[in-house]
Amino acid sequence: MRYISTRGEAPSLNFEEVVLTGLARDGGLYVPETWPQLSHEEIRELAGKTYAEAAEIILYPFVEGSISREEFRAMTEKAYGAFSHKAVVPLSQLAENDFLMELYHGPTLAFKDVALQLLGLLYDHLLGKQGKKVTIVGATSGDTGSAAIEACRGRDAVDIFILHPKGRVSDVQRRQMTTVLDGNVHNIAIEGDFDDCQALVKAMFNDHDFRDQLAVSAVNSINWARVMAQIVYYFTTAVSLGGPDRPISFSVPSGNFGDVYAGFCAYKMGLPIEQLIVATNRNDILSRFFNQGSYRKEGVDPTISPSMDIQVSSNFERFLFDLCGRDASAVRGFMQQLDEDGGFEVDLKTLNKVIFAAGACSEEETLATIQKTLAESAKLVDPHTAVGLKVAADCRSDKTVPMVTLSTAHPAKFPAAVEKASGIYPELPAHMQDLFDRPERLDALPNDLETVQNYISGKARILNR
Ligand SMILES: *Cc1c(COP(=O)(O)O)cnc(C)c1O
């Protein structure tokens, strides 16, 4: 498979190069040149396969040419063997035609493990093969950072630097990052919000000297391998509910648009999906876009679902590329308007309203949904999942179509909000019970590109060994 940039001015790359590069040199994102297709027969045959086997079948066309089938099989088996639930991504039922896809059984209790456990192994394999090292630089609003650190800790070919907005991630989220004391792990608390962190990372990628010297790579959801890995659970879940012979709807708590975009990829690959619901908290740029055709930045408002406190969704550009009929010059135009005018408008008629729907959920509604879900279905959900459930209820068009809400985090990751809503303090699973007793290591830095670059250059082993 070859990959092309959404802005059309960077060279096409193979899978190996795309994983190690992240952002394209023209500022765009890499997308597959074509969408591999799965026939209904091939989708039906996923029934009865393990999650790792399904991942191998669905994803192999994306990696073909860079990794042998046997090597890839070993990676999916290892990545999904690290989950605490044998089904990896089990489904639970809340009501008739109402389901939860439990994506939080990985090592850091959020859905990002599903992709990052595989990405860690891809790095090992691809770098080991080339005898290379990389410096991973990433921004996190909470969950990406811990999942990335968990996937990369102790690996000799990788140094990892994670920027998080100081004081704006939960204590559990911060501790899951800062209590990992491996020498190759560096946590930086930035005086700013998540968008500031993300802007710093983007700027480091656009500084080609810095990027080349340190062999900088991304684990953010801009990395194609992450989106790719997330495609799998749309297929496996649909199959377990009778797909592809009946359409399924999904509601996806969204921030950077990576998870819901993976659902769109599954649709493009041939999975029948009735509705793909983009659920946001009050940071609602995506909801405004799908309802009004206007993509316009506003400030970020901290919420009880902090992993979605984002205004500029980095993966959105990938969707925009398809929406524009894969016209890279149109994407360049929109992105220029976003930079210069703070937003752009798309003709509502060109919006593929057929499968996307979107809505926003207030803080009060989030708390009320946690309480209601516990009362009606005896299930304790985290605030992100609650946003998905609320917007699913608001937006679903056909009650006879199964609605699957992606449960993106374990409630114990956000205990304060869950306790406030339900009166129940969610306990961490056994392997994390001592999280608050472990020592932390992190450095706070100002929101200043040069300071952050100097810090990273001073510590990255690729320069200092
Ligand atoms: C990252 C995250 C999201 C948002 O996912 P995107 O791919 O950024 O849209 C939602 N919920 C949780 C718990 C997350 O960690």
The ligand as an ORCA input file, in Angstrom:
! r2SCAN-3c Opt
* xyz 0 1
  C      -8.805     10.256     23.184
  C     -10.109     10.009     23.819
  C     -11.314     10.347     23.185
  C     -11.352     11.075     21.847
  O     -10.875     10.295     20.777
  P     -10.412     10.980     19.422
  O      -9.847      9.901     18.598
  O      -9.399     12.002     19.803
  O     -11.621     11.617     18.812
  C     -12.498     10.020     23.804
  N     -12.516      9.419     25.016
  C     -11.383      9.090     25.659
  C     -11.473      8.453     26.995
  C     -10.151      9.361     25.086
  O      -9.028      9.024     25.728
*
